[in-house]
């Protein structure tokens, strides 16, 4: 798959980060056998340059397996960047990397791509040759590692003061206590079961050419700042199945079988209502109450755009801790949206008072008491849960639901890619997956109600 510079301008990129995490033995052997003989090292610190070349080549191969480039600024005032520039230029001279000029719309960051010469050295890769899968147990270590089944880090905020941490103090590991051993056991068994199946995805480049590459479905659990704060299950590496977008996930194959995706519809909002004993019907995001004037006359495509915007804005209101933060984040959504011109036109046509602030107020009103006086029950609205960071608590509940599901899938020896509030499973396992999702939800939210599970594809 030879790509011209014009095509590469349209590719997205992964940022290069030098790391001390070990690379898979299979890739290290490939580098020493096939790549290293093509390179000529000069000057000082040649061992360090070899190690850096190993990681850069690994990044190039990983990015090419996702039809992406690797971004790395050529800042010659930075000593570390100067060393990387020397290695990048050496790889370009050896014909293993190409310098991509222009675009990623256009941030003007230097980007590189693996050449056909590098790709031809190994056309097919196994997952274990590119991604280190041997996660460790931090409950058994005095010095925590990020490459672990369960990881607890300080995050970006000092929880004592609320102020941002200095860059050098972010994501510092915190030792785990013994009560995480059960989670480590569950994840270790779940990941081992997943690796009994082959995982791949068929991707197309901008010209419609198809490549088949491996997918990493394995999971680790990450806690942010303190135990169970913003806790979620994540996959890792650029080959993570969680990094694939909705359209790309349609082309995943598990053991050669096509897949389906099941999603908890309105997950966090529905949790709040069901915790309070209410199970509202209809679209829980209430877009017809946010865009009152436009909704009755909007086309199906326009309603899809409006609903997606309302969904994202509502989740922002659930996750931030002030209205001003919500206004800023919603404004950024509009500014960065590929359909921002149309969105702005919708806001002008709707004419909510003070636009973004007016949209925020309508979200509050849509989930206020007057709309949810159901079946003689006491009036209840979730407006009191907005702008207090309640989303962090709901993420914890999502994690408990997922934890319960992992154990069932492992016991049944069923493979699935877990994505926070969604499951990608084999089409033959759709009914099983739906039943497990319903059972796990009711066990943690409210046994009286079922979740709304939507099949994406």
N, C-alpha and C positions, 0 to 999 in steps of 0.2 A: 504494500500500500504506500506508494510514493506520493508525497504531498508537496505541492509547490508553496512558495512563500505566501502567495495570494490566499491559498487554502488555510495555511497556518494562522493567518491573521484572524480567521473566524473561530479558531480553536480556543477553548478556555484553558486556564492554567492552574497548576498546583504550586504553591510557594515552596521553595527549597528551604529545609531546616536541617542544619548539621546536627547530628544526634550521636549519643554514646550507646544507644540501644543496640544489642547484637543483631546482625543480619543472619538469615538462614544459611546453614552450611552449604546447601545446594547452590545458592547464588554466589557465595564466596568462592567455591570451586570453579564455577563458570567464569567468574572474573579473572581468577589467576590463570586459568587454562586458555581462555579465548580472547580476553580483552587486554590484560596486562602486557603480553608480547607486542601489542600494537602501539604502546605508549612509550615515550621517551621522557624521562624525568631529568631535570637539570637543576643546578643551584643547591641551596641549603634545604634542610628538613625534607628530604625525599621520602622518608617513611611516612611522615605526616601527609604529604601530598598523595602518596599511594592510598592511604586510608580515606582521604577526602575523595579521590577519584573513584574508589569503590562505592561510596555513598552517592556520589553524583550519578554514576552509571546506573545504580539501583533505582534512583529517582527517575531517570530517563526511561528505563524499561517499564517501571510502574505506570508512569504517566502515559506512555504510548499504549499500554494495555487499557487505558480509558480514553484514548483518542484526545489526549491533552498535551500541553507543553509544560515545562518547568520554568517558573519565574524566579529570577535572582538578580537584584539590581547590581550594576557595575559601579559601585561607589568606591572610588580609589582612595578616598580619605579614611576608609575603614580598613584597618590591617587585616581582619579576617576576610573581608570582601576581596581585598587585593590577592590574597592567597587563593580564594575560590576562582577569581578571574583567570589566574595563571592555569589552573586545572581545566576550566571551561575552554580556554583557548587551545590548550594541548589536545583536548578531545575533538575540538573543531578541526585542528590540523591533521589529526588522525582519521578524519572523516566519519567520526562516530556521533557528532552532534552538529546541528545546524542552528544558526542564530536567526531567530524570528524577529523581523522588523515590523513595528507598528502594532496596532490595535491591542488588545483585549479592552476594548472600547474606550478609548485609547488612553489607558493609564500610563503609557510610556514606560512601563517596567520591562527590562530586558527579559526575553523569554528564549528558551532553548527546546529543541525537539530531537529525539533519537532519529538518526538517519537510517536508510534502508540497510546500510552496511552493518550497523549495530543490530538491527532487527533480524537480519539474515543469520547472525551468529547463533541464534536460538529462536525459532519461530513459535514454538509451543511451550508454555510454562505451566507447571503444576502449582497449585496454591501454596503448598508448603515450601516451594523453592523461592518464593517471593515475599511471603509474609511469615514472620516468626509466630508460631501458634502455641508455643509452650509457655503459657501464662503461669506465673508463680503465685505463691500464697503469701500475702503480706502478713497474715496472722502468725506466720512462723518466722518472720524476719524482724530484726531490730531496726534495719534501715529500709524504709519502704521503697518500692520500685513502681513506676507507672505501668510496667509490663506485667500486670498482675490481674488475677481474677476479680479482686475487689480493691479499689484505690480510693483513698480519702485525701483530698488536697485542700489547701487553704483558699483556693479560688483567686479572684482579682480584688476582693474587698477585705479590708481589715474589719472583722466582725465586731471588734471591741469599739472601734471609732467610727466605722462606716466610711472611712476614707479609702481611696484607691491605694493598693499596695504598690511599692516600687517594682519595676519589671523583674528585677533579680529575685524578688521574694514571692513571686506568684507560683501557684501550683506546687508548693513544697509539700512533700508527702508527710502524712501523720500516721504514726503506728496504729494498727488496728488492735482491738481487743478480741478475746476469744469468741464473742457471740457472732462474729462474722464467719466462723468456720462452716456453719450450715449452708450459708450462701455460696461459699467457695465450693463446697461439695456439690451443690445443685448445678452451678455453672460448669464445673469440670465434667460432670456426667452429661449435661446438655450438649456441650461443645464436642465431646467425644462421640455422641450419637450423631451429630450433624456431619462429622467428618467420615462417617461410614457411607456417605452419599457424595456423588460428584456434584459440584456447583459451578455453573458457567452462565454467561450472558452474551447474547449476540448484540453488538453495537454497530451503528452505522455512522460513518463520518459525514461531513457536509455534502459530499458528492454521492452519498447513498451506498458506498462500498461497506461490506460487512466484515467484521472480525469477531472471533469467539474468544473470550478471555475468562479467567477464573474469577470467582466471587468469594469473598470472605464473609460467612454468615455467623461466625462465632461471636460471643458476647463477653464483656466484662462489666462490672458494676462500678459506677463512679459517684462518689459523694462529694459535695462542694461545700467547703468551709467547716462543716460539722456533720456528725453522723445523721444521715437521712435527709439532709437539706439538699433540695434539687436533685435527689438521687434518681438515676436512670440507668438502663442497660444500654451500652454502646458497643458497636463493633469498632474495629480500628483498621488503620492503614488506608491508602488510597484505593484499595480494592474492596473496601467495605461495601456490603450490599445496601447499607443504610444511606450511602452517598449517591446511589442511583436515583434518578428522578422517576416519577410515576410512569412515564412513557418507556423508560429503559427497563424498569422492573417487569414490564409485560413480557420481556424477552429472556427472562431468567429460565434456566432449565435445572431441575433438581433430579439427579439420577436420570437425566435425559427426558424427563417429563415436563410438560408445560405447567405454568403456575396460575394461581388466582390470588387476589389480594382482598382481605376482609378488614374493614376499618370500623372502629367505634365512632359512630357519627355524633358530633357535638360532645366529645368525651368529657372535657372539664366542666362545661356548663351543665350537662346532664347530671354529672355527679353532684353538683351543688343542690340542684332541685330534688334529686332522689334522696340525698342525705336528709332533706327536710320533709320527706314523705310525699313529694309531688312528682307527677310524671306527665309534664305538659306534652300535648300533641302538636303536630306540625313542625315547621322548621324552627329549631330552638334558638337560632341566631336572630330571628325576627327581622329579616332584611326589609320586609314590607312596611315595618314601622320606622325604619331608619331613613329609607328613601320613599316617603309617603307619596310624593307627587309623581315620581318617575316610574315606580314599580308597576302600576297597572298598565302602562303603555310600553314598557321595555320588552324587547325581543328576548328570545331564549338565551342568545349569546350575551346580551347586555345584562340579563339577570344573573348569569353565571359570574360575570365580572363583578357586579355589585355585591353579590353574596360573598364571594371570596374576599373582597375588600372588607365587608362588614365582619366576617369571621376573624380576619387578622386583627382588625381594630379592637374587637371585643376581647380577644385573647391578650392583647397588649394591656387593656384596662384591667384584666385579671392578674397580670404578672407584675405591673409596675407599682410603685408605692406613692405616686402622687399624680394629680391631674396634669400638671405641667410636663411630667415625664411622658405621660400618655400622648399629649398633644405633640411633643417633639417626635416621638416614635411613629405616630400615625403620619405626620408630615413627611418623615423620611420614607415611609412606605410609598406615599404618593410620588415623591421626587424620584425614587429609584425604580418605580413600576414601569415595565415595558409599554404599558398602555396609559401612561401618565396624562397624556393630552386628553384622552377620552374621559379619564377619571376626573380631571379638573373641570372639564365641560359638564359632567354630571353634577358636580358640586355646585357649579354656577347655576345650573338649571334648577337644582333642588332648592337652593338658597336657604340652607339652614343658617340660623343666626351665627355670625362670626365663623362660618364654614367649619373648620376642624373642631373648634370648641363646640359648635352646634351639633356636629355628628356625635361627639363624645356625650353630650347631654342627651341626645336621642337614644344612645345605647343605654344610658342609665334609666331613662323613662321606659324603654322597651322591656326592661327586666324589673320594673318597679311593681308595686303592689296592685295597681289598677288593672293590670293585664292578666293577673294570675289568681283571681278569686274563683277557684275551681271547686265545683261540686259541693258547695257549702263549707269548704274548709276555710280556716282562717287565712286572711290575705297574707301573702308572702312574696317578697321580691329579693333578688340577689344583689340589689344595688349597694348594700352595705359591705359586700365582699369585693367591690371594685376599688382599685387604687390602694390596696393594703398588702400587695404581694401574695395574695391567696393562692396564686398559681403554683408556688413552691410547695405548698401543702398538698395540692392536687396531684402534682408530679410524684410525690411520695406514695399516694394511693395508687396511681398508675403503676408504679414500680412493684407494689405489693401484688397487684393483679397479675402483672407479668411474671413475677416470681412463682406464683401458684401455677400459671400456665406452663412454665418451663418444666416443672416436675411432671406434669401430666404428659406432655409431649415426649419427654425422655422415657417415662415408663411404658408408653405405647410404641416407642421406637419410631416416632414420626418426625420427619425433618420439617423445619419451618424457619423462615427469616423473620425475626421480631423487630418491629420498628416502632417502639414507644407505645402507640395506641393502635397498631395495625399488625396483621400477620400475613406473610406471603407463604402460601403452602402449595403443595401439588394439587391439581384440580381434582384428583381422586380423593383428597383429604378435606375437601371444603366442608362437608357436613360435620365431620369430626371436629374440625377447627372451630366452626361456629358454635357447636355445643360446649366446647371447652371455654370459649370466650364468654358465653352467657353464664356458665357456672362460676367462673372466676370473678366476673363482675358482681354477680349477686352476692357472692360470699363476702365481698369487701365493701359494697355500697349499700344495697338494700335488697333483701330476699324477696320483697313484695313486688319488685319491678324487674323487667328485663331491659338490657341495653338495646339501643338501635344499632344494628350491625349492617353496614353497607358494603356490598361487593363492588369494588372499584373496577375489576376486570376479571 
